[in-house]
Amino acid sequence: MRHLVEVDGLAKRIECDSAGTIAFHTGNPPDHRMHAAATRRGINTGGQARQICDDDYRSFDMILTMDDENLVNVRNMAPAGEYPAEVRPFCDFVTGATATEVPDPYYGGPQGFETVLDLLEDGCATLLEHVRSQVAD
């Protein structure tokens, strides 16, 4: 998503971040297989893993989850009271596939990372259109 936002010239208006629901991988870089697959598509990965925190619910307009388990976890981890972040499945934005979840490619082969990237590229393009319409308002 960061890649698309930068290409579209909206990096100063749209902030993207990534976080997990567990702290186990905190501080780690992206999986080397995902990095390699993304690099082949001209996408630069970077950053380090972190766990979602209460401030994320207050700082972001939208929190997207990759699968149903994480959707439940993110909703359960939300702070009490009102917060602006809308929590929803990422696959709500996928148009070119019938996927309802982004599969975890960790234990699969290289094709699993390609499948994930296909879903991410599709969904992020649709998401950018959605966000662009919100930013224009």
TORROZA-451033 format. One record per atom (N, C-alpha, C): atom name; x, y, z; residue in one letter. Coordinates in steps of 0.2 Angstrom, whole numbers, plus 2048, in hexadecimal, padded with zeros to 3 digits. Layout:
% TORROZA-451033
[rofi 'CA'; [X; Y; Z]; 'a']
...
END
This chain:
% TORROZA-451033
[rofi 'N'; [804; 7FA; 800]; 'm']
[rofi 'CA'; [800; 800; 800]; 'm']
[rofi 'C'; [804; 806; 800]; 'm']
[rofi 'N'; [80A; 806; 804]; 'r']
[rofi 'CA'; [80E; 80C; 804]; 'r']
[rofi 'C'; [811; 80D; 7FD]; 'r']
[rofi 'N'; [813; 808; 7F9]; 'h']
[rofi 'CA'; [815; 809; 7F3]; 'h']
[rofi 'C'; [810; 80C; 7EE]; 'h']
[rofi 'N'; [80A; 80A; 7EE]; 'l']
[rofi 'CA'; [805; 80D; 7EA]; 'l']
[rofi 'C'; [803; 815; 7ED]; 'l']
[rofi 'N'; [803; 816; 7F3]; 'v']
[rofi 'CA'; [802; 81D; 7F6]; 'v']
[rofi 'C'; [808; 821; 7F3]; 'v']
[rofi 'N'; [80E; 81F; 7F3]; 'e']
[rofi 'CA'; [814; 823; 7F1]; 'e']
[rofi 'C'; [813; 824; 7EA]; 'e']
[rofi 'N'; [812; 81F; 7E6]; 'v']
[rofi 'CA'; [811; 820; 7DE]; 'v']
[rofi 'C'; [80C; 825; 7DD]; 'v']
[rofi 'N'; [807; 825; 7E1]; 'd']
[rofi 'CA'; [801; 829; 7DF]; 'd']
[rofi 'C'; [802; 830; 7E2]; 'd']
[rofi 'N'; [808; 831; 7E5]; 'g']
[rofi 'CA'; [809; 838; 7E8]; 'g']
[rofi 'C'; [806; 83A; 7EE]; 'g']
[rofi 'N'; [803; 835; 7F2]; 'l']
[rofi 'CA'; [7FF; 837; 7F8]; 'l']
[rofi 'C'; [802; 835; 7FE]; 'l']
[rofi 'N'; [809; 834; 7FE]; 'a']
[rofi 'CA'; [80D; 832; 804]; 'a']
[rofi 'C'; [80C; 837; 80A]; 'a']
[rofi 'N'; [80B; 83D; 808]; 'k']
[rofi 'CA'; [80B; 843; 80D]; 'k']
[rofi 'C'; [804; 843; 810]; 'k']
[rofi 'N'; [7FF; 840; 80D]; 'r']
[rofi 'CA'; [7F8; 840; 80F]; 'r']
[rofi 'C'; [7F5; 839; 812]; 'r']
[rofi 'N'; [7F8; 834; 810]; 'i']
[rofi 'CA'; [7F6; 82D; 812]; 'i']
[rofi 'C'; [7FC; 82A; 816]; 'i']
[rofi 'N'; [7FA; 828; 81C]; 'e']
[rofi 'CA'; [7FF; 824; 820]; 'e']
[rofi 'C'; [7FD; 81D; 820]; 'e']
[rofi 'N'; [802; 818; 81F]; 'c']
[rofi 'CA'; [801; 811; 81F]; 'c']
[rofi 'C'; [806; 80E; 824]; 'c']
[rofi 'N'; [803; 809; 828]; 'd']
[rofi 'CA'; [808; 806; 82D]; 'd']
[rofi 'C'; [805; 7FE; 82D]; 'd']
[rofi 'N'; [809; 7FA; 830]; 's']
[rofi 'CA'; [808; 7F3; 831]; 's']
[rofi 'C'; [809; 7F1; 838]; 's']
[rofi 'N'; [805; 7ED; 83B]; 'a']
[rofi 'CA'; [805; 7EA; 841]; 'a']
[rofi 'C'; [802; 7E4; 842]; 'a']
[rofi 'N'; [805; 7E0; 846]; 'g']
[rofi 'CA'; [802; 7D9; 848]; 'g']
[rofi 'C'; [7FE; 7D9; 84E]; 'g']
[rofi 'N'; [7FB; 7D3; 850]; 't']
[rofi 'CA'; [7F7; 7D3; 856]; 't']
[rofi 'C'; [7FB; 7D0; 85B]; 't']
[rofi 'N'; [801; 7CD; 85A]; 'i']
[rofi 'CA'; [805; 7CA; 85F]; 'i']
[rofi 'C'; [80C; 7CE; 85F]; 'i']
[rofi 'N'; [80F; 7CD; 864]; 'a']
[rofi 'CA'; [816; 7D1; 865]; 'a']
[rofi 'C'; [81C; 7CC; 863]; 'a']
[rofi 'N'; [81A; 7C6; 861]; 'f']
[rofi 'CA'; [820; 7C1; 860]; 'f']
[rofi 'C'; [825; 7C4; 85B]; 'f']
[rofi 'N'; [823; 7C7; 856]; 'h']
[rofi 'CA'; [828; 7C9; 850]; 'h']
[rofi 'C'; [82A; 7D0; 851]; 'h']
[rofi 'N'; [828; 7D3; 856]; 't']
[rofi 'CA'; [82A; 7DA; 857]; 't']
[rofi 'C'; [831; 7DC; 856]; 't']
[rofi 'N'; [832; 7E1; 852]; 'g']
[rofi 'CA'; [839; 7E3; 850]; 'g']
[rofi 'C'; [83C; 7DF; 84A]; 'g']
[rofi 'N'; [839; 7DA; 848]; 'n']
[rofi 'CA'; [83C; 7D6; 842]; 'n']
[rofi 'C'; [83A; 7D9; 83B]; 'n']
[rofi 'N'; [83F; 7D8; 836]; 'p']
[rofi 'CA'; [83D; 7DB; 830]; 'p']
[rofi 'C'; [838; 7D7; 82C]; 'p']
[rofi 'N'; [836; 7D9; 826]; 'p']
[rofi 'CA'; [831; 7D4; 823]; 'p']
[rofi 'C'; [834; 7CE; 821]; 'p']
[rofi 'N'; [830; 7C8; 820]; 'd']
[rofi 'CA'; [833; 7C2; 81E]; 'd']
[rofi 'C'; [837; 7C2; 818]; 'd']
[rofi 'N'; [83D; 7BF; 818]; 'h']
[rofi 'CA'; [841; 7C0; 812]; 'h']
[rofi 'C'; [83E; 7BD; 80C]; 'h']
[rofi 'N'; [83A; 7B8; 80C]; 'r']
[rofi 'CA'; [836; 7B6; 806]; 'r']
[rofi 'C'; [831; 7BB; 803]; 'r']
[rofi 'N'; [82E; 7BE; 808]; 'm']
[rofi 'CA'; [829; 7C4; 806]; 'm']
[rofi 'C'; [82D; 7CA; 803]; 'm']
[rofi 'N'; [833; 7CB; 806]; 'h']
[rofi 'CA'; [837; 7D1; 803]; 'h']
[rofi 'C'; [839; 7CF; 7FC]; 'h']
[rofi 'N'; [83B; 7C9; 7FB]; 'a']
[rofi 'CA'; [83E; 7C7; 7F4]; 'a']
[rofi 'C'; [838; 7C7; 7EF]; 'a']
[rofi 'N'; [832; 7C4; 7F1]; 'a']
[rofi 'CA'; [82D; 7C4; 7ED]; 'a']
[rofi 'C'; [82A; 7CC; 7EB]; 'a']
[rofi 'N'; [82A; 7D0; 7F0]; 'a']
[rofi 'CA'; [828; 7D7; 7EF]; 'a']
[rofi 'C'; [82D; 7DA; 7EB]; 'a']
[rofi 'N'; [834; 7D9; 7EC]; 't']
[rofi 'CA'; [839; 7DC; 7E8]; 't']
[rofi 'C'; [838; 7DB; 7E1]; 't']
[rofi 'N'; [837; 7D4; 7DF]; 'r']
[rofi 'CA'; [836; 7D2; 7D8]; 'r']
[rofi 'C'; [830; 7D6; 7D5]; 'r']
[rofi 'N'; [82C; 7D9; 7D9]; 'r']
[rofi 'CA'; [826; 7DD; 7D6]; 'r']
[rofi 'C'; [827; 7E4; 7D6]; 'r']
[rofi 'N'; [82D; 7E6; 7D9]; 'g']
[rofi 'CA'; [82F; 7ED; 7D9]; 'g']
[rofi 'C'; [82D; 7F1; 7DF]; 'g']
[rofi 'N'; [82B; 7ED; 7E4]; 'i']
[rofi 'CA'; [828; 7EF; 7EA]; 'i']
[rofi 'C'; [82D; 7EF; 7F0]; 'i']
[rofi 'N'; [82F; 7F4; 7F3]; 'n']
[rofi 'CA'; [834; 7F5; 7F8]; 'n']
[rofi 'C'; [830; 7F3; 7FF]; 'n']
[rofi 'N'; [833; 7EE; 803]; 't']
[rofi 'CA'; [830; 7ED; 809]; 't']
[rofi 'C'; [835; 7EF; 80E]; 't']
[rofi 'N'; [833; 7F1; 814]; 'g']
[rofi 'CA'; [837; 7F3; 819]; 'g']
[rofi 'C'; [834; 7F4; 820]; 'g']
[rofi 'N'; [837; 7F7; 824]; 'g']
[rofi 'CA'; [834; 7F7; 82B]; 'g']
[rofi 'C'; [835; 7F1; 82F]; 'g']
[rofi 'N'; [832; 7F1; 835]; 'q']
[rofi 'CA'; [832; 7EC; 839]; 'q']
[rofi 'C'; [82C; 7EA; 83D]; 'q']
[rofi 'N'; [82B; 7E4; 83F]; 'a']
[rofi 'CA'; [824; 7E2; 842]; 'a']
[rofi 'C'; [823; 7E6; 848]; 'a']
[rofi 'N'; [81D; 7E7; 84A]; 'r']
[rofi 'CA'; [81B; 7EA; 850]; 'r']
[rofi 'C'; [814; 7E7; 851]; 'r']
[rofi 'N'; [812; 7E8; 858]; 'q']
[rofi 'CA'; [80B; 7E6; 85A]; 'q']
[rofi 'C'; [806; 7EC; 85A]; 'q']
[rofi 'N'; [800; 7EB; 858]; 'i']
[rofi 'CA'; [7FB; 7F0; 858]; 'i']
[rofi 'C'; [7FA; 7F3; 85F]; 'i']
[rofi 'N'; [7F9; 7F9; 85F]; 'c']
[rofi 'CA'; [7F8; 7FC; 866]; 'c']
[rofi 'C'; [7F2; 801; 866]; 'c']
[rofi 'N'; [7F0; 803; 86C]; 'd']
[rofi 'CA'; [7EA; 807; 86D]; 'd']
[rofi 'C'; [7EA; 80D; 868]; 'd']
[rofi 'N'; [7F0; 810; 868]; 'd']
[rofi 'CA'; [7F1; 816; 864]; 'd']
[rofi 'C'; [7EF; 815; 85D]; 'd']
[rofi 'N'; [7F0; 80F; 85A]; 'd']
[rofi 'CA'; [7EF; 80E; 853]; 'd']
[rofi 'C'; [7E7; 80F; 852]; 'd']
[rofi 'N'; [7E3; 80D; 856]; 'y']
[rofi 'CA'; [7DC; 80E; 856]; 'y']
[rofi 'C'; [7DA; 815; 856]; 'y']
[rofi 'N'; [7DE; 819; 859]; 'r']
[rofi 'CA'; [7DC; 820; 859]; 'r']
[rofi 'C'; [7E0; 824; 854]; 'r']
[rofi 'N'; [7E5; 822; 851]; 's']
[rofi 'CA'; [7E9; 826; 84C]; 's']
[rofi 'C'; [7E7; 824; 845]; 's']
[rofi 'N'; [7E5; 81E; 844]; 'f']
[rofi 'CA'; [7E3; 81C; 83D]; 'f']
[rofi 'C'; [7DC; 81C; 83B]; 'f']
[rofi 'N'; [7DA; 81E; 835]; 'd']
[rofi 'CA'; [7D3; 81D; 833]; 'd']
[rofi 'C'; [7D0; 816; 832]; 'd']
[rofi 'N'; [7D5; 812; 830]; 'm']
[rofi 'CA'; [7D3; 80B; 82E]; 'm']
[rofi 'C'; [7D8; 806; 831]; 'm']
[rofi 'N'; [7D6; 801; 833]; 'i']
[rofi 'CA'; [7DB; 7FB; 835]; 'i']
[rofi 'C'; [7D8; 7F5; 831]; 'i']
[rofi 'N'; [7DC; 7F2; 82D]; 'l']
[rofi 'CA'; [7DA; 7ED; 829]; 'l']
[rofi 'C'; [7DE; 7E6; 82B]; 'l']
[rofi 'N'; [7DA; 7E1; 82B]; 't']
[rofi 'CA'; [7DD; 7DA; 82D]; 't']
[rofi 'C'; [7DD; 7D6; 827]; 't']
[rofi 'N'; [7E2; 7D1; 828]; 'm']
[rofi 'CA'; [7E3; 7CC; 822]; 'm']
[rofi 'C'; [7DE; 7C6; 823]; 'm']
[rofi 'N'; [7DC; 7C4; 829]; 'd']
[rofi 'CA'; [7D8; 7BE; 829]; 'd']
[rofi 'C'; [7D3; 7BF; 82F]; 'd']
[rofi 'N'; [7CF; 7BA; 82F]; 'd']
[rofi 'CA'; [7C9; 7BB; 834]; 'd']
[rofi 'C'; [7CC; 7BA; 83B]; 'd']
[rofi 'N'; [7D1; 7B6; 83D]; 'e']
[rofi 'CA'; [7D3; 7B6; 843]; 'e']
[rofi 'C'; [7D6; 7BD; 846]; 'e']
[rofi 'N'; [7DA; 7C0; 841]; 'n']
[rofi 'CA'; [7DD; 7C6; 843]; 'n']
[rofi 'C'; [7D7; 7CC; 844]; 'n']
[rofi 'N'; [7D2; 7CB; 840]; 'l']
[rofi 'CA'; [7CC; 7D0; 840]; 'l']
[rofi 'C'; [7C9; 7D0; 847]; 'l']
[rofi 'N'; [7C8; 7C9; 84A]; 'v']
[rofi 'CA'; [7C5; 7C9; 850]; 'v']
[rofi 'C'; [7CA; 7CB; 856]; 'v']
[rofi 'N'; [7D1; 7CA; 855]; 'n']
[rofi 'CA'; [7D6; 7CC; 859]; 'n']
[rofi 'C'; [7D6; 7D4; 85A]; 'n']
[rofi 'N'; [7D6; 7D7; 854]; 'v']
[rofi 'CA'; [7D7; 7DE; 853]; 'v']
[rofi 'C'; [7D1; 7E1; 857]; 'v']
[rofi 'N'; [7CB; 7DF; 855]; 'r']
[rofi 'CA'; [7C5; 7E1; 859]; 'r']
[rofi 'C'; [7C5; 7E1; 860]; 'r']
[rofi 'N'; [7C8; 7DB; 862]; 'n']
[rofi 'CA'; [7C8; 7D9; 86A]; 'n']
[rofi 'C'; [7CE; 7DE; 86D]; 'n']
[rofi 'N'; [7D3; 7E0; 869]; 'm']
[rofi 'CA'; [7D8; 7E3; 86C]; 'm']
[rofi 'C'; [7D7; 7EB; 86C]; 'm']
[rofi 'N'; [7D1; 7ED; 869]; 'a']
[rofi 'CA'; [7D0; 7F4; 869]; 'a']
[rofi 'C'; [7CF; 7F7; 870]; 'a']
[rofi 'N'; [7D1; 7FD; 870]; 'p']
[rofi 'CA'; [7D0; 801; 877]; 'p']
[rofi 'C'; [7C9; 802; 878]; 'p']
[rofi 'N'; [7C7; 803; 87E]; 'a']
[rofi 'CA'; [7C0; 804; 880]; 'a']
[rofi 'C'; [7BE; 80B; 87E]; 'a']
[rofi 'N'; [7B8; 80C; 87C]; 'g']
[rofi 'CA'; [7B5; 812; 87A]; 'g']
[rofi 'C'; [7B6; 813; 872]; 'g']
[rofi 'N'; [7B5; 81A; 871]; 'e']
[rofi 'CA'; [7B5; 81B; 86A]; 'e']
[rofi 'C'; [7BC; 81C; 867]; 'e']
[rofi 'N'; [7BC; 81A; 860]; 'y']
[rofi 'CA'; [7C3; 81C; 85D]; 'y']
[rofi 'C'; [7C1; 81C; 855]; 'y']
[rofi 'N'; [7C5; 820; 852]; 'p']
[rofi 'CA'; [7C3; 821; 84B]; 'p']
[rofi 'C'; [7C4; 81C; 846]; 'p']
[rofi 'N'; [7C9; 817; 848]; 'a']
[rofi 'CA'; [7CB; 812; 843]; 'a']
[rofi 'C'; [7C5; 80D; 842]; 'a']
[rofi 'N'; [7C4; 80C; 83B]; 'e']
[rofi 'CA'; [7BF; 807; 839]; 'e']
[rofi 'C'; [7C3; 800; 838]; 'e']
[rofi 'N'; [7C1; 7FB; 83B]; 'v']
[rofi 'CA'; [7C5; 7F4; 83B]; 'v']
[rofi 'C'; [7C1; 7F0; 836]; 'v']
[rofi 'N'; [7C4; 7EE; 831]; 'r']
[rofi 'CA'; [7C1; 7EA; 82C]; 'r']
[rofi 'C'; [7C6; 7E5; 828]; 'r']
[rofi 'N'; [7C3; 7E0; 825]; 'p']
[rofi 'CA'; [7C8; 7DB; 821]; 'p']
[rofi 'C'; [7CB; 7DF; 81B]; 'p']
[rofi 'N'; [7D1; 7DD; 81A]; 'f']
[rofi 'CA'; [7D4; 7E0; 814]; 'f']
[rofi 'C'; [7D1; 7DD; 80E]; 'f']
[rofi 'N'; [7CF; 7D7; 80E]; 'c']
[rofi 'CA'; [7CC; 7D4; 808]; 'c']
[rofi 'C'; [7C5; 7D7; 806]; 'c']
[rofi 'N'; [7C2; 7DC; 80A]; 'd']
[rofi 'CA'; [7BD; 7E0; 807]; 'd']
[rofi 'C'; [7BF; 7E4; 801]; 'd']
[rofi 'N'; [7C5; 7E5; 800]; 'f']
[rofi 'CA'; [7C7; 7E9; 7FB]; 'f']
[rofi 'C'; [7CA; 7E5; 7F5]; 'f']
[rofi 'N'; [7CB; 7DE; 7F6]; 'v']
[rofi 'CA'; [7CD; 7DA; 7F0]; 'v']
[rofi 'C'; [7C7; 7D9; 7EB]; 'v']
[rofi 'N'; [7C9; 7DB; 7E5]; 't']
[rofi 'CA'; [7C4; 7DA; 7E0]; 't']
[rofi 'C'; [7C5; 7D4; 7DB]; 't']
[rofi 'N'; [7CB; 7D2; 7DA]; 'g']
[rofi 'CA'; [7CD; 7CE; 7D5]; 'g']
[rofi 'C'; [7CD; 7C6; 7D7]; 'g']
[rofi 'N'; [7CB; 7C5; 7DD]; 'a']
[rofi 'CA'; [7CB; 7BE; 7E0]; 'a']
[rofi 'C'; [7C5; 7BE; 7E5]; 'a']
[rofi 'N'; [7C4; 7B7; 7E6]; 't']
[rofi 'CA'; [7BE; 7B6; 7EB]; 't']
[rofi 'C'; [7C1; 7B5; 7F2]; 't']
[rofi 'N'; [7C7; 7B7; 7F3]; 'a']
[rofi 'CA'; [7CA; 7B6; 7FA]; 'a']
[rofi 'C'; [7C6; 7BA; 7FF]; 'a']
[rofi 'N'; [7C5; 7B7; 805]; 't']
[rofi 'CA'; [7C2; 7BB; 80A]; 't']
[rofi 'C'; [7C8; 7BC; 810]; 't']
[rofi 'N'; [7CE; 7B9; 80F]; 'e']
[rofi 'CA'; [7D3; 7B9; 813]; 'e']
[rofi 'C'; [7DA; 7B9; 80F]; 'e']
[rofi 'N'; [7DF; 7BD; 812]; 'v']
[rofi 'CA'; [7E5; 7BC; 80F]; 'v']
[rofi 'C'; [7E9; 7B7; 812]; 'v']
[rofi 'N'; [7EB; 7B1; 80F]; 'p']
[rofi 'CA'; [7EE; 7AC; 812]; 'p']
[rofi 'C'; [7F5; 7AD; 815]; 'p']
[rofi 'N'; [7F7; 7AA; 81A]; 'd']
[rofi 'CA'; [7FD; 7AB; 81D]; 'd']
[rofi 'C'; [802; 7A7; 819]; 'd']
[rofi 'N'; [807; 7AA; 816]; 'p']
[rofi 'CA'; [80B; 7A6; 811]; 'p']
[rofi 'C'; [811; 7A3; 815]; 'p']
[rofi 'N'; [812; 7A4; 81B]; 'y']
[rofi 'CA'; [818; 7A2; 81F]; 'y']
[rofi 'C'; [81A; 79B; 81E]; 'y']
[rofi 'N'; [816; 796; 81F]; 'y']
[rofi 'CA'; [818; 78F; 81F]; 'y']
[rofi 'C'; [817; 78C; 818]; 'y']
[rofi 'N'; [815; 790; 813]; 'g']
[rofi 'CA'; [815; 78E; 80C]; 'g']
[rofi 'C'; [81B; 78F; 808]; 'g']
[rofi 'N'; [81A; 78E; 802]; 'g']
[rofi 'CA'; [820; 78F; 7FD]; 'g']
[rofi 'C'; [820; 796; 7FA]; 'g']
[rofi 'N'; [824; 797; 7F5]; 'p']
[rofi 'CA'; [824; 79E; 7F2]; 'p']
[rofi 'C'; [81E; 7A0; 7EF]; 'p']
[rofi 'N'; [81A; 79C; 7EC]; 'q']
[rofi 'CA'; [814; 79E; 7E9]; 'q']
[rofi 'C'; [80F; 7A1; 7EE]; 'q']
[rofi 'N'; [80F; 79F; 7F5]; 'g']
[rofi 'CA'; [80B; 7A2; 7FA]; 'g']
[rofi 'C'; [80C; 7A9; 7FA]; 'g']
[rofi 'N'; [812; 7AC; 7FA]; 'f']
[rofi 'CA'; [814; 7B3; 7FA]; 'f']
[rofi 'C'; [812; 7B6; 7F4]; 'f']
[rofi 'N'; [812; 7B3; 7EE]; 'e']
[rofi 'CA'; [80F; 7B6; 7E8]; 'e']
[rofi 'C'; [808; 7B7; 7E8]; 'e']
[rofi 'N'; [804; 7B2; 7EB]; 't']
[rofi 'CA'; [7FD; 7B2; 7EC]; 't']
[rofi 'C'; [7FB; 7B8; 7F1]; 't']
[rofi 'N'; [7FF; 7B9; 7F6]; 'v']
[rofi 'CA'; [7FE; 7BE; 7FB]; 'v']
[rofi 'C'; [7FF; 7C5; 7F7]; 'v']
[rofi 'N'; [804; 7C5; 7F4]; 'l']
[rofi 'CA'; [806; 7CC; 7F0]; 'l']
[rofi 'C'; [800; 7CD; 7EB]; 'l']
[rofi 'N'; [7FE; 7C8; 7E7]; 'd']
[rofi 'CA'; [7F8; 7C9; 7E3]; 'd']
[rofi 'C'; [7F2; 7CC; 7E6]; 'd']
[rofi 'N'; [7F0; 7C9; 7EC]; 'l']
[rofi 'CA'; [7EB; 7CC; 7F0]; 'l']
[rofi 'C'; [7EC; 7D3; 7F2]; 'l']
[rofi 'N'; [7F2; 7D4; 7F5]; 'l']
[rofi 'CA'; [7F4; 7DB; 7F7]; 'l']
[rofi 'C'; [7F4; 7E0; 7F2]; 'l']
[rofi 'N'; [7F6; 7DE; 7EC]; 'e']
[rofi 'CA'; [7F7; 7E3; 7E7]; 'e']
[rofi 'C'; [7EF; 7E5; 7E5]; 'e']
[rofi 'N'; [7EB; 7E0; 7E4]; 'd']
[rofi 'CA'; [7E4; 7E1; 7E2]; 'd']
[rofi 'C'; [7E1; 7E5; 7E7]; 'd']
[rofi 'N'; [7E1; 7E3; 7ED]; 'g']
[rofi 'CA'; [7DD; 7E6; 7F3]; 'g']
[rofi 'C'; [7E0; 7ED; 7F4]; 'g']
[rofi 'N'; [7E6; 7EE; 7F4]; 'c']
[rofi 'CA'; [7E9; 7F5; 7F5]; 'c']
[rofi 'C'; [7E7; 7FA; 7F0]; 'c']
[rofi 'N'; [7E7; 7F8; 7E9]; 'a']
[rofi 'CA'; [7E4; 7FC; 7E4]; 'a']
[rofi 'C'; [7DD; 7FF; 7E5]; 'a']
[rofi 'N'; [7D9; 7FA; 7E7]; 't']
[rofi 'CA'; [7D2; 7FC; 7E9]; 't']
[rofi 'C'; [7D2; 800; 7EF]; 't']
[rofi 'N'; [7D6; 7FE; 7F4]; 'l']
[rofi 'CA'; [7D6; 802; 7FA]; 'l']
[rofi 'C'; [7D8; 809; 7F9]; 'l']
[rofi 'N'; [7DD; 80A; 7F5]; 'l']
[rofi 'CA'; [7E0; 811; 7F3]; 'l']
[rofi 'C'; [7DA; 815; 7F0]; 'l']
[rofi 'N'; [7D6; 812; 7EC]; 'e']
[rofi 'CA'; [7D0; 816; 7E9]; 'e']
[rofi 'C'; [7CC; 818; 7EE]; 'e']
[rofi 'N'; [7CA; 813; 7F3]; 'h']
[rofi 'CA'; [7C6; 815; 7F9]; 'h']
[rofi 'C'; [7C9; 81B; 7FD]; 'h']
[rofi 'N'; [7CF; 81A; 7FE]; 'v']
[rofi 'CA'; [7D2; 81F; 803]; 'v']
[rofi 'C'; [7D3; 826; 7FF]; 'v']
[rofi 'N'; [7D4; 825; 7F9]; 'r']
[rofi 'CA'; [7D5; 82B; 7F4]; 'r']
[rofi 'C'; [7CE; 82F; 7F5]; 'r']
[rofi 'N'; [7C8; 82C; 7F4]; 's']
[rofi 'CA'; [7C2; 82F; 7F5]; 's']
[rofi 'C'; [7C1; 832; 7FC]; 's']
[rofi 'N'; [7C3; 82F; 801]; 'q']
[rofi 'CA'; [7C3; 832; 808]; 'q']
[rofi 'C'; [7C7; 838; 809]; 'q']
[rofi 'N'; [7CD; 838; 806]; 'v']
[rofi 'CA'; [7D2; 83D; 806]; 'v']
[rofi 'C'; [7CF; 843; 802]; 'v']
[rofi 'N'; [7CC; 842; 7FD]; 'a']
[rofi 'CA'; [7C9; 848; 7F9]; 'a']
[rofi 'C'; [7C4; 84B; 7FC]; 'a']
[rofi 'N'; [7C0; 848; 801]; 'd']
[rofi 'CA'; [7BA; 84C; 804]; 'd']
[rofi 'C'; [7BC; 851; 809]; 'd']
END
